[in-house]
């Protein structure tokens, strides 16, 4: 824990991250953002020629789509909803009175039609399904969004609001598993270019509850999720900075992503945790980008 705390403290002291008083919710300095922009350009360099369609969704998504996604079945502990005041003048007066005496003024807030986006690809599936049948050659998308996960922590690599860059591939099982393998190779190559030692390992999502253990084991047994791991705050527990996920036809069946002949599309995605990658770079190369190794600076800034 000391190592975590001290790395977070050093990030605050250097001004790279800005303390907001809430664990896992931080401001970022220009230098921090510059590293993220540079790394995104590196992602573009590796993936740009693939011809993905770029879409940018906001960090909130349609609650009905969120409900249909099944996220609450698997990860209720991580979800965040947007609530608002929907009362009349009288309700407003009692709300202000609650605030005045330090009581809970949020109890009468009502859920809106917006929930915080849990992963960049969640709004994509209903969007693409609405367009109709997929071409035989499949489809490829480039996404980037702020995502929310409710897991307050002193570990700077576990933030509650963070950015995820994603490529999502839709097609036949072979098409999307080849896509995933290709990005696993690229991921290692990209990290090598910026001087980071990484390992790739089979992984599982943090499914909730007793039934969740079975889902997690199933996911691992079938090699549906791999993560690219880097030491940031702990050598015993390296941090996942990229994930490579094969959903089989789960999203295809759920959202009606079909080919012309009616067969269900398979999907896979590769996700980059942008803050985590920046943190890995600062942790390994030092808190001042001007002093990073020349080869790393060249890979990021040319």
C-alpha positions as a Markdown table, in Angstrom:
| # | Residue | x | y | z |
|---|---|---|---|---|
| 1 | Unk | 0.0 | 0.0 | 0.0 |
| 2 | Unk | 2.9 | 2.4 | 0.8 |
| 3 | Unk | 4.1 | 2.2 | -2.7 |
| 4 | Unk | 0.7 | 3.1 | -4.1 |
| 5 | Unk | 0.2 | 6.0 | -1.7 |
| 6 | Unk | 3.7 | 7.3 | -2.4 |
| 7 | Unk | 3.2 | 7.1 | -6.2 |
| 8 | Unk | -0.1 | 8.9 | -5.9 |
| 9 | Unk | 1.4 | 11.5 | -3.6 |
| 10 | Unk | 4.3 | 12.0 | -6.0 |
| 11 | Unk | 1.8 | 12.5 | -8.9 |
| 12 | Unk | 0.0 | 15.1 | -6.8 |
| 13 | Unk | 3.2 | 16.8 | -5.7 |
| 14 | Unk | 4.4 | 17.0 | -9.3 |
| 15 | Unk | 1.0 | 18.4 | -10.4 |
| 16 | Unk | 0.5 | 15.6 | -13.0 |
| 17 | Unk | -2.7 | 14.6 | -11.1 |
| 18 | Unk | -4.9 | 17.1 | -9.2 |
| 19 | Unk | -6.5 | 16.0 | -6.0 |
| 20 | Unk | -10.3 | 16.6 | -5.9 |
| 21 | Unk | -10.9 | 15.2 | -2.5 |
| 22 | Unk | -12.5 | 12.0 | -3.9 |
| 23 | Unk | -10.4 | 8.9 | -4.4 |
| 24 | Unk | -10.2 | 7.9 | -8.1 |
| 25 | Unk | -11.4 | 11.3 | -9.4 |
| 26 | Unk | -8.5 | 13.5 | -10.5 |
| 27 | Unk | -7.7 | 16.5 | -12.6 |
| 28 | Unk | -4.8 | 16.1 | -15.1 |
| 29 | Unk | -2.1 | 18.5 | -16.0 |
| 30 | Unk | -1.2 | 19.5 | -19.6 |
| 31 | Unk | 1.9 | 17.2 | -19.4 |
| 32 | Unk | -0.3 | 14.3 | -18.5 |
| 33 | Unk | -2.7 | 15.0 | -21.3 |
| 34 | Unk | 0.1 | 15.4 | -23.7 |
| 35 | Unk | 1.3 | 11.9 | -23.0 |
| 36 | Unk | -2.3 | 10.6 | -23.6 |
| 37 | Unk | -2.6 | 12.5 | -26.9 |
| 38 | Unk | 0.8 | 11.1 | -28.0 |
| 39 | Unk | -0.1 | 7.6 | -27.1 |
| 40 | Unk | -3.4 | 7.9 | -29.0 |
| 41 | Unk | -1.4 | 9.0 | -32.1 |
| 42 | Unk | 0.7 | 5.8 | -31.7 |
| 43 | Unk | -2.6 | 3.8 | -31.6 |
| 44 | Unk | -3.6 | 5.5 | -34.8 |
| 45 | Unk | -0.3 | 4.7 | -36.4 |
| 46 | Unk | -0.8 | 1.0 | -35.6 |
| 47 | Unk | -4.5 | 0.8 | -36.4 |
| 48 | Unk | -5.1 | 3.7 | -38.8 |
| 49 | Unk | -4.7 | 1.7 | -42.0 |
| 50 | Unk | -7.4 | -0.8 | -41.0 |
| 51 | Unk | -10.1 | 1.6 | -42.1 |
| 52 | Unk | -12.2 | 1.7 | -38.8 |
| 53 | Unk | -15.2 | 4.0 | -38.7 |
| 54 | Unk | -14.5 | 6.5 | -35.9 |
| 55 | Unk | -17.5 | 7.3 | -33.5 |
| 56 | Unk | -17.3 | 9.3 | -30.3 |
| 57 | Unk | -20.1 | 8.8 | -27.7 |
| 58 | Unk | -20.4 | 11.0 | -24.6 |
| 59 | Unk | -19.7 | 9.6 | -21.2 |
| 60 | Unk | -23.4 | 9.0 | -20.6 |
| 61 | Unk | -25.6 | 6.5 | -22.4 |
| 62 | Unk | -29.3 | 5.7 | -22.9 |
| 63 | Unk | -30.6 | 4.0 | -19.7 |
| 64 | Unk | -32.8 | 1.7 | -21.7 |
| 65 | Unk | -29.8 | 0.4 | -23.7 |
| 66 | Unk | -27.8 | 0.1 | -20.5 |
| 67 | Unk | -30.6 | -2.0 | -18.9 |
| 68 | Unk | -30.9 | -4.3 | -22.0 |
| 69 | Unk | -27.1 | -4.8 | -22.0 |
| 70 | Unk | -27.3 | -6.9 | -18.9 |
| 71 | Unk | -24.6 | -4.9 | -17.1 |
| 72 | Unk | -26.5 | -5.0 | -13.9 |
| 73 | Unk | -26.6 | -8.8 | -13.9 |
| 74 | Unk | -22.9 | -8.9 | -13.9 |
| 75 | Unk | -21.4 | -5.7 | -12.4 |
| 76 | Unk | -24.0 | -3.9 | -10.2 |
| 77 | Unk | -21.2 | -2.8 | -7.9 |
| 78 | Unk | -19.6 | -0.7 | -10.7 |
| 79 | Unk | -22.6 | 1.0 | -12.2 |
| 80 | Unk | -23.3 | 4.7 | -12.0 |
| 81 | Unk | -26.6 | 6.3 | -12.7 |
| 82 | Unk | -27.5 | 10.0 | -13.2 |
| 83 | Unk | -30.1 | 11.3 | -10.9 |
| 84 | Unk | -31.8 | 14.8 | -10.9 |
| 85 | Unk | -34.2 | 16.9 | -8.9 |
| 86 | Unk | -37.7 | 16.5 | -10.4 |
| 87 | Unk | -39.8 | 18.2 | -7.7 |
| 88 | Unk | -41.9 | 21.3 | -7.3 |
| 89 | Unk | -41.2 | 24.5 | -5.4 |
| 90 | Unk | -42.2 | 23.0 | -2.1 |
| 91 | Unk | -39.9 | 20.0 | -2.7 |
| 92 | Unk | -37.2 | 22.5 | -3.5 |
| 93 | Unk | -37.7 | 24.3 | -0.2 |
| 94 | Unk | -37.4 | 21.0 | 1.8 |
| 95 | Unk | -34.3 | 20.0 | -0.2 |
| 96 | Unk | -32.6 | 23.3 | 0.8 |
| 97 | Unk | -33.7 | 22.8 | 4.4 |
| 98 | Unk | -32.1 | 19.3 | 4.3 |
| 99 | Unk | -28.9 | 20.8 | 3.0 |
| 100 | Unk | -28.9 | 23.5 | 5.7 |
| 101 | Unk | -29.2 | 21.0 | 8.6 |
| 102 | Unk | -26.8 | 18.5 | 7.0 |
| 103 | Unk | -29.4 | 15.9 | 6.2 |
| 104 | Unk | -29.4 | 13.7 | 3.0 |
| 105 | Unk | -30.7 | 16.1 | 0.3 |
| 106 | Unk | -30.2 | 13.4 | -2.4 |
| 107 | Unk | -33.0 | 11.0 | -1.2 |
| 108 | Unk | -35.7 | 12.5 | -3.5 |
| 109 | Unk | -33.5 | 12.7 | -6.6 |
| 110 | Unk | -34.9 | 10.7 | -9.4 |
| 111 | Unk | -33.2 | 8.5 | -12.0 |
| 112 | Unk | -32.9 | 10.2 | -15.4 |
| 113 | Unk | -32.7 | 8.5 | -18.8 |
| 114 | Unk | -28.9 | 8.7 | -18.6 |
| 115 | Unk | -26.5 | 6.3 | -17.0 |
| 116 | Unk | -22.7 | 6.7 | -17.0 |
| 117 | Unk | -21.0 | 4.7 | -19.7 |
| 118 | Unk | -19.3 | 1.7 | -18.2 |
| 119 | Unk | -17.2 | 0.8 | -21.3 |
| 120 | Unk | -16.7 | 2.7 | -24.5 |
| 121 | Unk | -18.4 | 0.0 | -26.7 |
| 122 | Unk | -21.7 | -0.2 | -24.9 |
| 123 | Unk | -23.6 | 2.4 | -26.9 |
| 124 | Unk | -22.1 | 1.1 | -30.2 |
| 125 | Unk | -24.0 | -2.2 | -30.4 |
| 126 | Unk | -27.6 | -0.8 | -30.5 |
| 127 | Unk | -26.4 | 2.0 | -32.8 |
| 128 | Unk | -25.0 | -0.5 | -35.4 |
| 129 | Unk | -28.0 | -2.8 | -35.0 |
| 130 | Unk | -30.3 | 0.0 | -36.0 |
| 131 | Unk | -28.4 | 0.3 | -39.4 |
| 132 | Unk | -29.5 | -3.1 | -40.5 |
| 133 | Unk | -27.6 | -6.1 | -41.8 |
| 134 | Unk | -23.8 | -6.2 | -41.5 |
| 135 | Unk | -21.8 | -6.6 | -44.8 |
| 136 | Unk | -20.2 | -10.0 | -45.3 |
| 137 | Unk | -16.8 | -8.4 | -44.8 |
| 138 | Unk | -17.8 | -7.4 | -41.3 |
| 139 | Unk | -17.4 | -4.0 | -39.6 |
| 140 | Unk | -14.7 | -2.2 | -37.6 |
| 141 | Unk | -15.1 | 0.8 | -35.3 |
| 142 | Unk | -12.8 | 3.2 | -33.5 |
| 143 | Unk | -14.2 | 4.5 | -30.2 |
| 144 | Unk | -13.0 | 6.7 | -27.3 |
| 145 | Unk | -15.0 | 7.7 | -24.3 |
| 146 | Unk | -14.8 | 8.6 | -20.6 |
| 147 | Unk | -16.1 | 5.6 | -18.7 |
| 148 | Unk | -17.3 | 5.3 | -15.1 |
| 149 | Unk | -16.8 | 2.5 | -12.6 |
| 150 | Unk | -17.6 | 2.9 | -9.0 |
| 151 | Unk | -14.5 | 1.5 | -7.2 |
| 152 | Unk | -13.0 | 4.3 | -5.1 |
| 153 | Unk | -9.3 | 3.5 | -4.4 |
| 154 | Unk | -6.0 | 5.1 | -3.4 |
| 155 | Unk | -4.4 | 3.2 | -6.3 |
| 156 | Unk | -4.0 | 5.9 | -9.0 |
| 157 | Unk | -4.3 | 3.2 | -11.7 |
| 158 | Unk | -7.9 | 2.5 | -10.5 |
| 159 | Unk | -9.8 | 5.6 | -11.3 |
| 160 | Unk | -13.6 | 6.0 | -11.2 |
| 161 | Unk | -13.7 | 8.2 | -14.3 |
| 162 | Unk | -11.2 | 7.3 | -16.9 |
| 163 | Unk | -10.8 | 7.2 | -20.7 |
| 164 | Unk | -11.0 | 4.1 | -22.8 |
| 165 | Unk | -9.9 | 3.9 | -26.4 |
| 166 | Unk | -11.4 | 0.9 | -28.2 |
| 167 | Unk | -11.5 | -0.9 | -31.5 |
| 168 | Unk | -14.5 | -3.1 | -32.0 |
| 169 | Unk | -14.7 | -5.7 | -34.7 |
| 170 | Unk | -17.9 | -7.4 | -35.9 |
| 171 | Unk | -17.9 | -10.4 | -38.2 |
| 172 | Unk | -17.5 | -14.2 | -38.4 |
| 173 | Unk | -15.8 | -15.9 | -35.4 |
| 174 | Unk | -12.6 | -16.4 | -37.4 |
| 175 | Unk | -12.6 | -12.7 | -38.6 |
| 176 | Unk | -13.0 | -11.3 | -35.0 |
| 177 | Unk | -10.6 | -13.8 | -33.3 |
| 178 | Unk | -7.9 | -13.0 | -36.0 |
| 179 | Unk | -8.5 | -9.3 | -35.3 |
| 180 | Unk | -8.0 | -9.9 | -31.6 |
| 181 | Unk | -4.8 | -11.9 | -32.1 |
| 182 | Unk | -3.5 | -9.2 | -34.4 |
| 183 | Unk | -4.0 | -6.5 | -31.7 |
| 184 | Unk | -2.4 | -8.7 | -29.0 |
| 185 | Unk | 0.7 | -8.7 | -31.2 |
| 186 | Unk | 0.5 | -5.0 | -31.9 |
| 187 | Unk | -0.1 | -4.3 | -28.2 |
| 188 | Unk | 3.2 | -5.9 | -27.2 |
| 189 | Unk | 5.0 | -4.1 | -30.1 |
| 190 | Unk | 3.6 | -0.7 | -29.1 |
| 191 | Unk | 4.6 | -1.2 | -25.5 |
| 192 | Unk | 8.1 | -2.2 | -26.5 |
| 193 | Unk | 8.3 | 0.9 | -28.6 |
| 194 | Unk | 7.7 | 3.1 | -25.5 |
| 195 | Unk | 10.1 | 1.1 | -23.3 |
| 196 | Unk | 7.6 | -0.9 | -21.2 |
| 197 | Unk | 8.0 | -4.5 | -20.2 |
| 198 | Unk | 4.7 | -6.3 | -20.4 |
| 199 | Unk | 3.1 | -9.7 | -20.1 |
| 200 | Unk | -0.2 | -10.9 | -21.6 |
| 201 | Unk | -2.3 | -13.2 | -19.5 |
| 202 | Unk | -5.7 | -14.8 | -19.6 |
| 203 | Unk | -8.1 | -12.9 | -17.4 |
| 204 | Unk | -11.7 | -12.5 | -16.3 |
| 205 | Unk | -14.1 | -9.6 | -15.6 |
| 206 | Unk | -15.1 | -8.8 | -12.0 |
| 207 | Unk | -18.5 | -10.6 | -12.2 |
| 208 | Unk | -20.6 | -10.0 | -9.1 |
| 209 | Unk | -21.7 | -12.6 | -6.5 |
| 210 | Unk | -21.8 | -16.4 | -6.4 |
| 211 | Unk | -23.0 | -16.9 | -9.9 |
| 212 | Unk | -20.3 | -14.5 | -11.0 |
| 213 | Unk | -17.6 | -16.9 | -10.0 |
| 214 | Unk | -18.9 | -19.4 | -12.5 |
| 215 | Unk | -19.0 | -16.8 | -15.2 |
| 216 | Unk | -15.5 | -15.7 | -14.4 |
| 217 | Unk | -14.2 | -19.3 | -14.5 |
| 218 | Unk | -16.0 | -19.9 | -17.8 |
| 219 | Unk | -14.5 | -16.8 | -19.3 |
| 220 | Unk | -11.0 | -17.9 | -18.3 |
| 221 | Unk | -11.5 | -21.5 | -19.4 |
| 222 | Unk | -12.5 | -20.4 | -22.9 |
| 223 | Unk | -9.8 | -17.7 | -23.2 |
| 224 | Unk | -12.3 | -15.1 | -23.9 |
| 225 | Unk | -10.4 | -12.3 | -22.2 |
| 226 | Unk | -6.7 | -11.5 | -22.3 |
| 227 | Unk | -5.0 | -8.6 | -20.6 |
| 228 | Unk | -1.7 | -6.8 | -21.2 |
| 229 | Unk | -0.2 | -6.3 | -17.8 |
| 230 | Unk | 2.3 | -3.7 | -16.6 |
| 231 | Unk | 3.7 | -3.1 | -13.1 |
| 232 | Unk | 2.5 | 0.3 | -11.9 |
| 233 | Unk | 1.7 | 0.3 | -8.2 |
| 234 | Unk | 2.6 | -3.3 | -7.3 |
| 235 | Unk | 5.0 | -5.9 | -8.7 |
| 236 | Unk | 2.9 | -8.7 | -7.2 |
| 237 | Unk | -0.3 | -7.4 | -8.9 |
| 238 | Unk | 0.6 | -5.8 | -12.2 |
| 239 | Unk | -2.1 | -3.5 | -13.8 |
| 240 | Unk | -4.1 | -4.3 | -16.9 |
| 241 | Unk | -3.5 | -1.5 | -19.4 |
| 242 | Unk | -5.1 | -3.2 | -22.5 |
| 243 | Unk | -7.7 | -5.9 | -22.7 |
| 244 | Unk | -8.5 | -8.1 | -25.7 |
| 245 | Unk | -12.0 | -9.6 | -25.5 |
| 246 | Unk | -13.9 | -12.1 | -27.6 |
| 247 | Unk | -17.6 | -11.9 | -26.9 |
| 248 | Unk | -18.5 | -14.8 | -29.2 |
| 249 | Unk | -22.1 | -14.1 | -30.5 |
| 250 | Unk | -23.3 | -12.8 | -27.1 |
| 251 | Unk | -23.7 | -9.1 | -28.2 |
| 252 | Unk | -24.7 | -10.1 | -31.7 |
| 253 | Unk | -27.6 | -12.2 | -30.4 |
| 254 | Unk | -28.6 | -9.6 | -27.7 |
| 255 | Unk | -28.7 | -6.6 | -30.1 |
| 256 | Unk | -29.6 | -8.4 | -33.4 |
| 257 | Unk | -26.3 | -7.9 | -35.2 |
| 258 | Unk | -26.9 | -10.1 | -38.2 |
| 259 | Unk | -25.5 | -10.7 | -41.7 |
| 260 | Unk | -27.8 | -10.5 | -44.8 |
| 261 | Unk | -28.4 | -14.3 | -44.5 |
| 262 | Unk | -29.7 | -13.8 | -40.9 |
| 263 | Unk | -26.7 | -15.5 | -39.2 |
| 264 | Unk | -25.6 | -13.8 | -36.0 |
| 265 | Unk | -22.3 | -11.8 | -36.0 |
| 266 | Unk | -19.5 | -12.4 | -33.5 |
| 267 | Unk | -17.8 | -9.5 | -31.9 |
| 268 | Unk | -14.4 | -8.7 | -30.3 |
| 269 | Unk | -12.9 | -5.6 | -28.9 |
| 270 | Unk | -9.5 | -4.3 | -27.9 |
| 271 | Unk | -9.5 | -1.6 | -25.1 |
| 272 | Unk | -6.7 | 0.7 | -24.1 |
| 273 | Unk | -6.8 | 2.2 | -20.6 |
| 274 | Unk | -5.4 | 5.6 | -21.5 |
| 275 | Unk | -4.7 | 6.9 | -18.0 |
| 276 | Unk | -3.2 | 3.6 | -17.0 |
| 277 | Unk | -0.8 | 3.6 | -19.9 |
| 278 | Unk | 0.2 | 7.2 | -19.1 |
| 279 | Unk | 0.7 | 6.2 | -15.4 |
| 280 | Unk | 2.8 | 3.2 | -16.5 |
| 281 | Unk | 5.0 | 5.6 | -18.6 |
| 282 | Unk | 5.5 | 8.1 | -15.7 |
| 283 | Unk | 6.1 | 5.2 | -13.3 |
| 284 | Unk | 8.8 | 3.6 | -15.4 |
| 285 | Unk | 10.4 | 6.6 | -17.1 |
| 286 | Unk | 10.1 | 9.3 | -14.4 |
| 287 | Unk | 7.7 | 12.2 | -13.7 |
| 288 | Unk | 9.3 | 14.6 | -16.2 |
| 289 | Unk | 8.7 | 13.7 | -19.9 |
| 290 | Unk | 11.7 | 15.8 | -20.9 |
| 291 | Unk | 13.9 | 13.3 | -19.2 |
| 292 | Unk | 12.4 | 10.2 | -20.7 |
| 293 | Unk | 14.7 | 8.0 | -22.8 |
| 294 | Unk | 15.3 | 9.4 | -26.3 |
| 295 | Unk | 13.8 | 6.2 | -28.0 |
| 296 | Unk | 10.6 | 6.6 | -26.0 |
| 297 | Unk | 10.3 | 10.3 | -26.8 |
| 298 | Unk | 10.8 | 9.5 | -30.4 |
| 299 | Unk | 8.1 | 6.8 | -30.5 |
| 300 | Unk | 5.6 | 9.2 | -28.9 |
| 301 | Unk | 6.5 | 12.6 | -30.3 |
| 302 | Unk | 8.6 | 11.8 | -33.4 |
